[in-house]
Amino acid sequence: MVEIKNLTKYYGSHPAVLDISFTVGDHEVLGFLGPNGAGKSTTMNMITGCLPATSGTVLVDGYDIAKDPMEVKRRIGYLPELPPVYPDMRVRDYLNFAAGLKRVPRGERKKQVEDAMERLKITDVQRRIIGNLSKGYRQRVGFAMALLGSPKFLILDEPTVGLDPTQVIEVRHLIQDLSRDHTIIFSTHILAEVTAVCERVVIINKGQIRAVDTIANIEASVSGDLRLKMKVEGEIMKVTNIIKGTQGVQEIEEVEYDSVGVNSFTVRVASDDVRKPLMSALLAEDCMVLEIASEKASLEEAFVKLTAPTAKQSSAEAFEALGREMDAAREAEEAAAAEESRSDADAAGEPKKTEQAAESAGAPAQKSGRGKQKKGGKH
């Protein structure tokens, strides 16, 4: 299990990652979603120990990356967004070299290298110089390197970057296959990859987590009103009026011509309970419902909503906010002036008391007199 607790990373005064927490269970494939610059790669680098955290903890199988970095790194295979391959080495030589760095026993290196090349389908280029390979093949070589040492956890940062559609599908199948023996975290901003291989996702934006849940639950949480897609046979205005007049219907969002006398309607409704009375109302007026289906929010819609920037203030709102700030500043100044007046009044009363006390004691009152003159001079 991987446990992330209150993980934070500052670059100067800028928070790249701010107080994020989540867990990844054994043999789980977790999608780490976010737009470019959201903090995905920074988080991956902290999980793998390539970058120290400002605060927070990363536990891998109970080992703290800050306290036991070697124990953690033995359990992790990491594919960065830019694979750390040596372009002047041949593929097999590089993988043998990487296996040595990972302290794979000499007797096991050959088999592990061959298994990794076979899984990534790079056996046919094993004698080629990496720098002469396409970007997609270099990505595969980096992926093969991550598999060496039989790590329990795989951290994949944008693993399909540079791959063609066929290779992308192959990598998806590979990730699904690897999940039988590995726990996998992979970051991406390509939603199709997540829906293809993940059940649970973390959505991050501007260094903060926006959601941690299954795809189905995230879609449901932001879906709001339900939509019905309907194909109805009948005169278009008549059908439109019936739909609008049905209780629970909030809006007809779209009408599309399908064929003569048949149109498709996208209807926003309060709940799925509207379906039956809507169909009954149409059938009672001899409007035949040919198709009807519920349409919930997709992961794409959920992602856009959760990572959308905060709306900017309008000019009127900005002036109103400025007015409130000016009012608050004026009130603060008035309060400060009133406090100063009270302090002056107290200060003016104090010398009189001192003079009276001095006279009753038979002492000269020169100091008190100077205080009066100073006060008078002030006025």
N, C-alpha and C positions, 0 to 999 in steps of 0.2 A: 504493500500500500504506500502511496505517496500522499503526504499531508503537507499542505501549504497553510501557514498560520501568520496572518497579519504581515505579509511580505510587503516591504516598501523599498523603493530605490529612488534616491534624489541625485540629479546631476546639477550641482550647485544648489540653487534655490528652486529648480524645476523638478516636480515630482513625476518621474517617468512611470512608476508603478506606486500605487498608494493603498496600503492596508488591504491587500487581497487575501482571501482564504478560500480554500476548497480542498477536496480529497479525491483521490483516484483509487478505485478498488482493484483487486487482483483480476487480471485478464479482461480488464475494461478498456475500451477504446474511447477516449475522451477527446472531443473536438474543442479546440481553443480558438474561438472566433473573435475577430475584431477587424476594423478597418486599418489601413496602413497607418503606422504611427501610434497605434493604440496601446502598445506596451507588450506585445506578444513575444517578440524576440528577446527583449530585456528579461521577461519572466523566465523564458526557456534558459537563458544564460545563467540566471540565478539558481534555477533548479539543478542544473548540471555542474554548478560550481565554477563556471567560467567567469562569473562576475559576482563580486561580493554584494550582499544586500546591505542597505543602510540600516534596516531593522527587520525583525520577523524571523521565522524559522522555516526550514525545509527539511522534512523527515522522510527518508526513503528506507523502507523496511525497519523503521525505528531508529535509524542512524541520522544524526544531524549533519548536514553538509558542512556547517561551520566547524564542528568539532571532530568529525570523522570523515574528511573529504575522500580519502582513499577507499574506504569501505563503501561509500556511496557511489563513487565513480566505477568501481568494479561491477556494480549492479546496473549501470546505465550505458546504453548505446545511444549516441547523439549524432543526429544529422542536422547541422546548421543550415541556414538558408543558402549560404555559399559553401559548398562542400570543401573541406580542408585537404584537397588533393594536391600532390606535387606534379605539375604539368610535364616535367622532364623525366618522370619515371614511367615504366611500363606498368600496366594494370596489375598483373600478378605480383611483380616486385613490390609495388606500393602496398598491396594487401598483405603480403608477407611481412613487410616492414611494420605496418599498422598492427598486425597480430603480435609482433614482438613487443611493441610499445604497450600493448594491452596485457602483456605477460601471459599470453597463451602458451602452454607447454609446447616445446619443440615437436614432440611426437604427435600433437593434435593440430598443429598449424596447417599442414597441407590439406587435411580433410576439411577443416573449417573454412579455409580460403576457397576450396573447390565447391563446397556446399553453398557459400555465399554467392559465388559467381553464377552457379546454376540457378539459384533462386531469383537472382536479378537479371538472368539471361545476358550475361556479359562474357561467357566462356569463349565465344568466338572472337573477342577483341582482347583477350588476356595478354597478348604479346605486343599490343600496340601502345604507343606513347600516349599518355593521358591528354597531353596538350593538343594532340591531333584529333581527339574525339569530339563529337558534337556535344552541345550543352546537355542534351538528354542523357547521353551515355556517361558523361562526367557525373551527373546526378545519380545515376545508378551505381557508379563506382563508390561514391560517398555513402550511399545507402548500404552497399555491401560491407563497407568498413564499419558501419554502425552495428552490423549483426555479429561481427567477430567478438569472440570472448563469451558468447551465449549470454548476453545480458538479460536480466529479468525485466527491465524497463527500457522502453524505446521512446526517445524524445525526438520528434520529427518536426522540424521547422520548415513549413512550406515545401513538403516532399515532392510535389508534382510540378514545381516551377521548371519551365523549359521543356516539359515533355509533350509529345504530340498526343492527340486524343486516344489512340490505341494504347500508348504507354501509360497514360493516366488510368485507364480502366485496369491495366495489368497491375499497377501499383495499388489500386483500391482492393483488388482481389488478394494481393500479397498481404496488405494490412489485415484484412479479414482472416487470412490464414495464420498470420503471425500472432493474432490475438488469442489463439489457443494456448500458446506458450509464453506470451509476453503481455505485460501491461503497457498500453501505448497512449501517449499524449501527442497529438499533432496539431500544429497551429496552421491556420489558413484563413483566407478571406473569400474562398470559393465555396459557396454554400452547397453546391451539388456534391462535393466531396464529403461533406459532413453528413448529409442525409443518406448517402450511400453506405457509410461504414459505422456511423455512431448512433447510439441511443441517447447519450447525454452530452450536453455541451456547456461550456463556459463562454459567455459573451462579455468582452472587455472593451471599454472605450475610454480614452484619455486617462489610462492608467487605473481605472476603477472598474470593478465587476458590476455589470448590469443585470446579469441573470446566470444562475447555475441550476440546470434542471434537464429533464428529458426534452427531446424535441417536441413531443406531443403536448407536454405541459406548457412549454414556452409559447407555442402557437396558440394554445387555448387562453393563456393569460393576457395576451394582447389582442385577441381577436375582436373583442367588443361585440358589436352587433353582428348577427349572422346574416349571410346572404343566401338567397335561393335563386338558382338558375332554372328558369322555366321556359319550355317551348309550348306555346299555346296556339290552337287553331281557332280563329274567330276574328271579327272585325276589330282593328287595332284600337280605335278609340273606345269601343265598348269594353274590350279587355282591360285597357288602361284604367278606365273609371271603376271597374269592379275591383281591380287590385288596390287602387288608392283608397277605396271605400271600405276595405277589410280592416278590422281592428287588429292592431299589432304590426301593420305594415308602416314602415317609417319613410321609405323613399324608393321610387323606381330609379335606379342608377343608370341603367342602360337599356336600350331597345335596339335589337338588330333584326333586319329583314332576313327571313330564312327561305321562304318560298311563297307562292301565291296563297294568301289567307293564313299564313303561319309566320309567327314572329317569336323571337327569343327575348326574354326579359330577365334582367338582373335586378332583384328586389332585395332591399335591406329591410330586415325584420327584427323585432325585439327578441324573439326566441324561435326555436324550431316548432313550438306549439302552434304557430300561425299557419303551418303547412296545411293542416286538415280543414280549418274553416275557409281558407283561401281556395282550396280545390273545390270544396262544396259550393262556394259562391259562384265560381266559374262554371261548374257543371250545371248549376241551377239555371244559368242563362245560356245554356247550349254552347258553351265555349269549352272545347275539348283540350284537356291537359295531356300533351303527348309525352313530355319529359319533365321531371322535376328532381333537383338534387341540391343538397346543402353544400355550401362552399365556405370553408373556414379559412382563417388567415394562414398563409404559408410561412415557413421559416424566414424566407426573404423579407416578407412584410414585417415580421417580428424583429428581425435584425435591423431593418431600416428605422423602425420606431424606437428601438432601444438605443441606437447609436446616433439618432438625429441630433444635430446641434440645437442648443437652446435658441428659441425664437428671439430675434432682436427687437428692441423697443421701437415703437413707432415714434414719430416726432412729437406728437401730442403727449405720449406717455413719458418721453424724455423731459419735456418742459414741466410736466406735472411733478416728476421726481425731483427736478431741480428746484422747483418752488417749495417742495416739502423740505428739502435740505436747507434752503435759505431761511424758511420759517424757523426751523429747528436751531439754526445758527443765531438768529436774532433773539430767540427766546433764551438761548444760553448766555448771550451777551447781556440781556436785560437782567437775568438772574445774577450774573457776576457783578453788574453795576449795583444792584440792590444790596448784595452782600458787602460790597466795598463801602457803601453809604452807612450801613449798620456798623461796620468796623470803625469808620471815621467818627461816628457819633459816640461809640464806646470810648475811643481814644480821647475825644474832647472832654468827656465826663471824668476821666481818670485824673488829669492834672488838678482839677478843682478839689477832688477828694484829698489829694496829696497835700495841697496848699492848706486846706482846712486842718489837716492833721498836724502839719508843721506849726501853724499858728497856735494851736491849742497846746503844743509842747514848748512854745516859746522860742522856736528856731526860726531863722530867716527863711523867707520863701523865695529866694532869688531863682533857684532852679525852676521852680514852678512858674515864676514870672517869665523866664526865658522860653519855657514851653508855650506860654500863651502868646508871646510875641511871634514865635515861629508859626504857630497856628494861624495867628492873625495875618502874618505875611503870606501864608499860603492862600488865604482868601483874598 
